[in-house]
């Protein structure tokens, strides 16, 4: 799941110079440890350009000026204000507010930069299992 999300973000960053991404994990620590630094995270992809990572700013920047900022699903209000073209939402079933977080229906938290803003929902099957829609 993580590798798929990282590959998707990397591909979208390469195809969309200057794009802005929201990387949303259950917590900021999990977003950093799994989505960015983990063995399947963005910094570990073998065949893609490696973005510069600024942990203190929670930001990754690619050479083409695409940027990704880390957010916590435990603090969905932090997504209000910043605008994003894409969002990678990981481990939604672990978020305290679940899929009801305002970041999911509207990843921009406000006005969309691009009317076709996209969200990658990784681990959505876990959420469906949580709701009892799918058998475990």
C-alpha positions in Angstrom: 0.0 0.0 0.0 2.7 2.5 0.9 4.8 1.7 -2.2 1.7 2.3 -4.4 1.0 5.6 -2.7 4.7 6.7 -3.0 4.9 5.7 -6.6 1.7 7.6 -7.4 2.9 10.8 -5.7 6.3 10.5 -7.4 4.7 10.0 -10.8 2.3 12.9 -10.3 5.2 15.1 -9.1 7.1 14.3 -12.3 4.1 15.0 -14.5 3.0 18.2 -12.8 5.8 20.7 -12.2 5.0 23.0 -9.3 2.2 20.8 -8.0 1.3 20.9 -4.3 0.7 17.6 -2.4 -0.8 17.0 1.0 0.6 13.8 2.5 -1.8 12.8 5.3 -1.0 10.0 7.8 -2.7 9.0 11.0 -0.2 11.1 12.8 2.7 13.4 11.7 5.2 10.8 13.1 3.6 8.0 11.1 3.5 10.1 7.9 7.2 10.8 8.3 8.2 7.3 9.3 6.1 5.4 6.8 5.2 7.7 3.9 8.5 9.5 3.6 11.3 7.7 5.3 10.0 4.1 5.4 11.3 1.2 3.3 8.5 1.8 0.8 8.3 5.6 1.3 9.1 8.4 -1.1 12.8 8.6 -0.2 13.2 4.9 -0.8 11.9 4.6 -4.4 14.6 3.1 -6.5 13.7 4.5 -10.0 12.4 8.0 -9.3 13.9 11.3 -8.6 14.5 11.7 -4.9 13.0 14.9 -3.5 14.8 17.1 -1.0 13.4 16.5 2.4 13.1 19.3 5.0 11.8 17.5 8.2 11.5 20.7 10.2 9.1 22.2 7.6 7.4 18.8 7.0 8.1 19.4 3.3 9.6 17.5 0.3 10.6 19.4 -2.8 11.3 17.9 -6.2 13.7 19.6 -8.8 10.7 20.7 -10.8 9.4 22.7 -7.8 6.6 20.2 -7.0 6.2 20.1 -3.2 4.6 17.8 -0.7 3.7 18.8 2.9 3.0 16.3 5.7 -0.3 16.5 7.7 -1.9 14.5 10.5 -5.3 12.9 10.1 -5.6 13.5 13.9 -5.6 17.3 13.1 -7.9 17.6 10.1 -8.3 21.3 10.6 -4.7 21.8 9.7 -5.6 21.1 6.1 -7.9 24.1 6.0 -6.2 27.0 4.2 -3.3 25.5 2.3 -4.3 24.6 -1.3 -3.2 21.3 -2.8 -3.4 19.8 -6.3 -3.2 16.2 -5.0 -3.5 14.4 -1.6 -2.2 11.0 -0.4 -4.3 9.9 2.5 -2.8 6.8 4.2 -4.3 4.5 6.9 -7.6 6.3 7.1 -9.0 3.6 9.4 -6.5 4.7 12.1 -7.5 8.4 11.9 -9.4 9.5 15.0 -11.9 11.3 12.8 -12.0 8.6 10.1 -13.0 9.5 6.6 -15.2 12.3 7.8 -12.1 14.5 8.1 -12.6 17.6 5.9 -9.5 16.7 4.0 -11.1 13.9 2.1 -14.0 15.4 0.2 -12.0 18.5 -0.4 -8.3 18.1 -0.3 -7.7 21.8 -0.8 -9.6 22.7 2.4 -10.8 25.7 0.5 -10.6 26.8 -3.1 -9.1 24.2 -5.4 -6.0 25.2 -7.3 -7.0 22.8 -10.0 -10.7 21.9 -10.5 -9.5 18.3 -10.9 -7.8 18.0 -7.6 -7.2 14.3 -6.9 -6.9 12.2 -3.7 -5.3 8.8 -3.4 -7.0 6.8 -0.7 -4.5 4.2 0.4 -5.8 1.5 2.7 -9.4 2.2 1.8 -10.1 -1.5 2.1 -9.2 -1.3 5.8 -11.8 1.5 6.2 -14.5 -0.6 4.5 -13.6 -3.5 6.8 -14.0 -1.1 9.7 -17.5 -0.3 8.5 -18.3 -3.9 8.0 -18.7 -3.5 4.3 -16.0 -6.1 3.5 -15.2 -9.3 5.4 -11.9 -9.4 7.1 
